[in-house]
């Protein structure tokens, strides 16, 4: 079992200003600055309980600007789960999941990545607007990119943020278990 001494590592990716830093800060109990300051690279750690066990989630928050791909490369190698984020009220950020973010992840990480698709700022979604992305569209995209899950969140609802990072821990534990079982089978031969 993973304890606080062995953190779970995740990386947040997605276009700038989709709310990646906001959900990370909300999870660790800090407030976002009033004025937007673009992230270059931040690392946060927050705790959560799963089945009565305490886990630390180490969150890599690299820049969302497309020309920082080399800097993000190291976060892909070190993470167990990648949160691919888009703003639920901005269709361009949703479209960039498949046109930019997924190809970048595949280039640096391959096809075996554990991805969770995350719609952020769901409180700003306007169902009557062509620029908003529906829950159904998000769920469909998650299936298409072989994500292990689709989550919706807003910093206006802490439970939705907490649920995202609990899902990160659960997915990381499943991947670790698969990896350990695979290694046991190899070394038994």
FIZA-437329 format. One record per residue (C-alpha): residue number from 1; residue in one letter; x, y, z. Coordinates in steps of 0.001 Angstrom, whole numbers, plus 500000, padded with zeros to 6 digits. Layout:
% residues N
ATOM:NUM:A:X:Y:Z
...
//
This chain:
% residues 189
ATOM:1:X:500000:500000:500000
ATOM:2:X:501162:503529:499273
ATOM:3:X:501683:505762:502270
ATOM:4:X:502690:509360:502759
ATOM:5:X:506328:508284:502345
ATOM:6:X:505620:507226:498723
ATOM:7:X:503650:509975:497003
ATOM:8:X:501481:509594:493937
ATOM:9:X:502737:511760:491071
ATOM:10:X:500500:513502:488562
ATOM:11:X:500955:516150:485896
ATOM:12:X:498394:518767:484872
ATOM:13:X:498392:519662:481176
ATOM:14:X:496165:521817:479036
ATOM:15:X:496119:525277:477513
ATOM:16:X:497045:528325:479556
ATOM:17:X:494245:529765:481685
ATOM:18:X:492061:526648:481704
ATOM:19:X:492253:526467:485499
ATOM:20:X:495000:523890:486135
ATOM:21:X:496760:525927:488820
ATOM:22:X:493419:526866:490384
ATOM:23:X:492394:523247:490948
ATOM:24:X:495857:522373:492290
ATOM:25:X:495798:525296:494734
ATOM:26:X:492227:524511:495750
ATOM:27:X:493199:520901:496463
ATOM:28:X:496098:521896:498715
ATOM:29:X:493995:524515:500491
ATOM:30:X:495477:527699:499051
ATOM:31:X:493674:530516:497313
ATOM:32:X:494388:531613:493767
ATOM:33:X:495832:535094:493225
ATOM:34:X:493296:537716:492125
ATOM:35:X:495377:538640:489070
ATOM:36:X:496321:535844:486694
ATOM:37:X:500024:535047:486660
ATOM:38:X:501130:532562:484038
ATOM:39:X:502726:529422:485454
ATOM:40:X:506129:528359:484179
ATOM:41:X:506544:525388:486467
ATOM:42:X:505137:524701:489911
ATOM:43:X:505025:521645:492109
ATOM:44:X:502398:521183:494819
ATOM:45:X:501641:518462:497322
ATOM:46:X:498324:517751:498971
ATOM:47:X:496906:514931:501025
ATOM:48:X:493839:512785:500656
ATOM:49:X:492301:509713:502272
ATOM:50:X:491313:506617:500323
ATOM:51:X:489753:503728:502249
ATOM:52:X:491149:505125:505494
ATOM:53:X:494715:505327:504135
ATOM:54:X:496518:508644:503825
ATOM:55:X:498154:509545:500491
ATOM:56:X:500213:512476:499317
ATOM:57:X:499571:513658:495772
ATOM:58:X:502549:515426:494218
ATOM:59:X:501247:517648:491441
ATOM:60:X:503428:518909:488595
ATOM:61:X:501958:522076:487092
ATOM:62:X:504012:523050:484026
ATOM:63:X:503268:525952:481669
ATOM:64:X:500334:525495:479354
ATOM:65:X:501906:527539:476567
ATOM:66:X:502590:525323:473586
ATOM:67:X:506242:526310:473192
ATOM:68:X:507239:524885:476616
ATOM:69:X:507074:521244:475474
ATOM:70:X:510699:520400:476354
ATOM:71:X:510184:521611:479905
ATOM:72:X:506994:519544:480244
ATOM:73:X:508804:516435:478966
ATOM:74:X:510386:515737:482376
ATOM:75:X:507011:515890:484105
ATOM:76:X:505623:513251:481740
ATOM:77:X:508399:510809:482578
ATOM:78:X:508080:511197:486325
ATOM:79:X:504298:511092:486658
ATOM:80:X:501923:508186:487107
ATOM:81:X:498729:509930:486008
ATOM:82:X:498268:512802:483559
ATOM:83:X:495307:515136:484013
ATOM:84:X:494435:516548:480593
ATOM:85:X:492448:519709:481314
ATOM:86:X:490227:521965:479250
ATOM:87:X:487872:524830:480099
ATOM:88:X:484241:523653:479785
ATOM:89:X:483219:527074:478437
ATOM:90:X:485990:527324:475816
ATOM:91:X:485718:524931:472877
ATOM:92:X:489192:525851:471576
ATOM:93:X:490799:524401:474711
ATOM:94:X:488703:521247:474235
ATOM:95:X:489771:520924:470582
ATOM:96:X:493415:521349:471604
ATOM:97:X:493206:518157:473681
ATOM:98:X:493312:516086:470483
ATOM:99:X:495180:518476:468203
ATOM:100:X:498014:519387:470597
ATOM:101:X:498028:517772:474040
ATOM:102:X:497445:514139:473141
ATOM:103:X:500127:514163:470384
ATOM:104:X:502598:515778:472804
ATOM:105:X:501864:513206:475510
ATOM:106:X:502224:510358:472996
ATOM:107:X:505523:511803:471720
ATOM:108:X:507078:511953:475180
ATOM:109:X:505229:509154:476932
ATOM:110:X:503880:506696:474371
ATOM:111:X:500418:505166:474250
ATOM:112:X:500499:503542:477694
ATOM:113:X:499806:506741:479600
ATOM:114:X:497199:506847:482339
ATOM:115:X:495053:509827:481364
ATOM:116:X:492103:511453:483087
ATOM:117:X:490219:514050:481049
ATOM:118:X:489181:516974:483251
ATOM:119:X:486674:519687:482365
ATOM:120:X:487468:522746:484482
ATOM:121:X:485401:525850:485213
ATOM:122:X:482161:523917:484762
ATOM:123:X:480363:526660:486670
ATOM:124:X:480986:528956:483670
ATOM:125:X:479496:526555:481094
ATOM:126:X:476619:528060:479127
ATOM:127:X:474553:525344:477390
ATOM:128:X:473213:527921:474916
ATOM:129:X:476687:528918:473739
ATOM:130:X:478498:527264:470841
ATOM:131:X:481794:527716:472688
ATOM:132:X:480706:525615:475692
ATOM:133:X:481435:521884:475786
ATOM:134:X:478764:519532:477107
ATOM:135:X:479292:516698:479563
ATOM:136:X:478397:514223:476818
ATOM:137:X:481092:515639:474509
ATOM:138:X:483651:515358:477308
ATOM:139:X:482670:511767:478057
ATOM:140:X:482885:510890:474353
ATOM:141:X:486351:512428:474032
ATOM:142:X:487534:510548:477117
ATOM:143:X:486515:507282:475430
ATOM:144:X:488186:508292:472160
ATOM:145:X:491530:509089:473799
ATOM:146:X:491378:505980:476028
ATOM:147:X:491338:508014:479227
ATOM:148:X:490686:506027:482399
ATOM:149:X:488097:508578:483384
ATOM:150:X:486309:511836:482762
ATOM:151:X:485834:514344:485567
ATOM:152:X:484168:517737:485826
ATOM:153:X:485342:520287:488336
ATOM:154:X:485077:523863:489488
ATOM:155:X:486906:525567:492307
ATOM:156:X:483472:526767:493452
ATOM:157:X:482838:523182:494616
ATOM:158:X:485741:521718:496607
ATOM:159:X:484253:518215:496494
ATOM:160:X:484605:518184:492698
ATOM:161:X:488291:519113:493057
ATOM:162:X:488857:516533:495792
ATOM:163:X:487190:513866:493630
ATOM:164:X:489672:514518:490805
ATOM:165:X:492701:513923:493023
ATOM:166:X:491133:510917:494718
ATOM:167:X:490692:509455:491224
ATOM:168:X:494389:510158:490580
ATOM:169:X:495358:508091:493628
ATOM:170:X:493018:505212:492750
ATOM:171:X:494359:505079:489176
ATOM:172:X:497983:505230:490315
ATOM:173:X:497400:502388:492782
ATOM:174:X:495818:500232:490056
ATOM:175:X:498769:500896:487733
ATOM:176:X:501272:500055:490468
ATOM:177:X:499459:496817:491210
ATOM:178:X:499480:495819:487515
ATOM:179:X:503167:496655:487257
ATOM:180:X:504021:494653:490393
ATOM:181:X:502016:491648:489163
ATOM:182:X:503770:491826:485793
ATOM:183:X:507208:491937:487437
ATOM:184:X:506324:489014:489710
ATOM:185:X:505327:486912:486691
ATOM:186:X:508572:487724:484886
ATOM:187:X:510815:486914:487833
ATOM:188:X:509016:483650:488648
ATOM:189:X:510180:482142:485379
//
